[in-house]
């Protein structure tokens, strides 16, 4: 297999989980996720030696290590913020070795669009909750595979390798919806059986890696977009952040301590979300649009409030009271469809849907009055992983 001589530039999008917060952790409950216009970019350049360099200008990082060219294993000490880049590059390089492509040393450069961070007066003060960790994982895995001439879609290798790399770094917590979205774009997602990753050794052999990617996983991914008549607004909470891993762990503690209450709420969320997804599909097909819109709003809010209750029982601020008041206020100021704290909740971001540009402007003006919120200049999109996007 001939390797390309030029740089490979790849990118993957951020995401918004509209439906399925926490319930998507449990099979076969669905999550509905759209991508956004903000992307993480990765440039991979093959080297003639065993050197590996990771460049991340946004973190003032330029770190050098080496690769075992017989296995693809990377020897390099990196700070925690670059662990995903290193792990993604190594998993991809080891996979090339598995399928008969001799790994090469690498220069990897990553860059995130500004919407992934909260910036005040040019200073980065926090993350925006748009899924930069999943996006950088997918962009890096895809860039390294493509630089080595590997088909990213064969055996669904880009998706599976990215799920593995992200799980290793995050402690094997999460459903993988963010990785699936970064690869495939806006989707309805049903997760893979957790045992596929949990039972896979962290210190794996290349033969074990090859077997993992060759086997069939039991996730289900269905492309679906938000109705085109819906306009979105995303705003970040300044100086606030919701640590996803710890919040998921608190919810899992509830599952252990009070399984009956946990499953009652999870099943309620899943039922509401399935109804909301069906309503969206009907709107997309121009079927009973007004009735379907009403059903979507009712089901969306039912699922949101059940998720809020899940947080209360888990001692986890998935939707604090002041955020609930804010959400209700947005409905009086332009968000005539819905609003919520997406994904794992908490004060990462607020997302809202409007029906027309006038309502969107009204909502933007309202949000702009709140000093703790920063409106992001992004839009909903549907595309996933791309090769050739500019760094």
CORBEL-V560170 format. One record per pair of residues at least 4 apart in sequence whose C-alpha atoms are under 7 Angstrom apart, sorted by the first residue. I is the first residue (numbers start at 1). J is the second residue. Records with the same first field share a line. If there is no record, write none. Layout:
I = J  J
This chain:
1 = 101
2 = 149
3 = 147  148  149
4 = 147  148  149
7 = 43  44  45
8 = 43  44  45  143  146  147
9 = 42  43  44  143  387  388  389  390  391
10 = 41  42  43  139  142  143  386  387  388  389
11 = 39  40  41  42  139  385  386  387  389
12 = 39  40  41  135  138  139  182  183  384  385  386
13 = 35  36  37  38  39  40  135  182  384  385
14 = 35  36  38  39  130  131  132  135  182
15 = 33  34  35  36  130  131  178  181
16 = 33  34  35  130  342  343
17 = 32  33  34  342  343
18 = 32  33  342  343
19 = 31  32  273
20 = 24  30  31  32  270  273
21 = 343  344
22 = 344
23 = 29  266  269  270
24 = 29  30  31  175  190  191
25 = 174  175
27 = 190  191
28 = 190  191
29 = 190  270
30 = 188  189  190
31 = 188  189  190
32 = 187  188  189
33 = 181  186  187  188
34 = 185  186  187  225  380  381  382
35 = 181  185  186  380  381  382  383
36 = 378  379  380  381
37 = 378  379  380  381
38 = 113  115  378
39 = 112  113
40 = 111  112  113  132  135  136  139
41 = 110  111  112  139  391
42 = 108  109  110  111  139  140  143
43 = 108  109  110  143
44 = 106  107  108  109  143  144  147
45 = 106  107  108  147
46 = 104  105  106  107  147
47 = 104  105  106
48 = 104  105
49 = 105
50 = 66  67  68  69  104  105
51 = 65  66  67  105  106
52 = 64  65  66  67  105  106  107
53 = 62  63  64  65  106  107  108
54 = 62  63  64  107  108  109
55 = 61  62  63  108  109  110
56 = 60  61  62  109  110  111
57 = 61
58 = 111
64 = 76
65 = 75  76
66 = 74  75  76
67 = 72  73  74  75  105
68 = 72  73  74
69 = 102  103  104
70 = 102
71 = 94  97
72 = 90  93  94  97  103
73 = 90  94
74 = 90
78 = 82  83
79 = 83
82 = 86
83 = 87  169
84 = 88  137  166  169
85 = 89  136  137  140
86 = 90
87 = 91  165
88 = 92  137  140  141  162  165
89 = 93  140  141  144
90 = 94
91 = 95  161  165
92 = 96  141  144  145  161
93 = 97  103  144
94 = 98  206
95 = 99  209  210
96 = 100  101  102  103
97 = 101  102  103
98 = 206  207  210
111 = 391
112 = 116
115 = 376
116 = 127  128  130  132
117 = 124  126  127  128
118 = 124  125  126  127  128  238
119 = 123  124  125
120 = 124
125 = 239
126 = 239
128 = 236  348  349
129 = 348  349
131 = 135  178
132 = 136
133 = 137
134 = 138  166  178  179  182
135 = 139  182
136 = 140
137 = 141  162  166
138 = 142  162  179  182  183
139 = 143
140 = 144
141 = 145  158  162
142 = 146  152  158
143 = 147
144 = 148
145 = 149  150  152
146 = 150  151  152
152 = 156  157  158
153 = 157  158
155 = 213  214
156 = 160
157 = 161  213
158 = 162
159 = 163  180  183
160 = 164  213
161 = 165
162 = 166  179
163 = 167  176  179
164 = 168  197
165 = 169
166 = 170
167 = 171  172  173
168 = 172  202
172 = 198
173 = 245
175 = 191
176 = 180  191
177 = 181  189  191
178 = 182
179 = 183
180 = 184
181 = 185  186  187  384
182 = 384  385
183 = 384  385
184 = 383  384  385
185 = 382  383  384
186 = 223  224  225  382  383
187 = 221  222  223  224  225
188 = 221  222  223  224
189 = 220  221  222
190 = 219  220  221
191 = 219  220
192 = 217  218  219
193 = 218
194 = 198
195 = 199
196 = 200
204 = 208  209
205 = 209
206 = 210
207 = 211
208 = 212
209 = 213
210 = 214
211 = 215
225 = 382
227 = 280  283  284
229 = 355
230 = 353  354  355
231 = 353  354  355  356
232 = 352  353  354  379  380
233 = 351  352  353
234 = 349  350  351  352  375  376
235 = 349  350  351  373  374  375  376
236 = 348  349  350  373  374  375
237 = 347  348  349  372  373  374
238 = 372  373  374
240 = 347  348
241 = 347  348
242 = 346  347  348
243 = 247
244 = 248  344
245 = 249
246 = 250
247 = 251  316
248 = 252
249 = 253
250 = 254  314  316
251 = 255  314
252 = 256
253 = 257
254 = 258  259  262  314
255 = 259  262
258 = 262
259 = 263
260 = 264
261 = 265
262 = 266
263 = 267
264 = 268
265 = 269  306  310
266 = 270
267 = 271
268 = 272
269 = 273  303  306  307
270 = 274
271 = 275
272 = 276  299  300  302  303
273 = 277  299  300  303
274 = 278
275 = 279  299
276 = 280  295  296  299  300
277 = 281
278 = 282
279 = 283  292  293  295  296
280 = 284  296
281 = 285
282 = 286  287  288  289  292
283 = 287  289  292
288 = 292
289 = 293
290 = 294
291 = 295
292 = 296
293 = 297
294 = 298
295 = 299
296 = 300
297 = 301  337  338
298 = 302
299 = 303
300 = 304
301 = 305
302 = 306
303 = 307
304 = 308
305 = 309
306 = 310
307 = 311
308 = 312  318  319
309 = 313
310 = 314
311 = 315  316  317  318
312 = 316  317
317 = 346
318 = 344  345  346
319 = 323  324  341  345  346
320 = 324
321 = 325
322 = 326
323 = 327
324 = 328
325 = 329
326 = 330
327 = 331  339  340
329 = 333
330 = 334  335  363
331 = 335  336
333 = 362  363  366
334 = 354  359  360  362  363
335 = 339  352  353  354  359  363
336 = 354  355
337 = 353  354
338 = 352  353
339 = 351  352  353
340 = 350  351  352
341 = 345  346  349  350  351
342 = 349  350  351
354 = 359  360
355 = 359
356 = 360
357 = 361
358 = 362
359 = 363
360 = 364
361 = 365
362 = 366
363 = 367
364 = 368
365 = 369
367 = 373
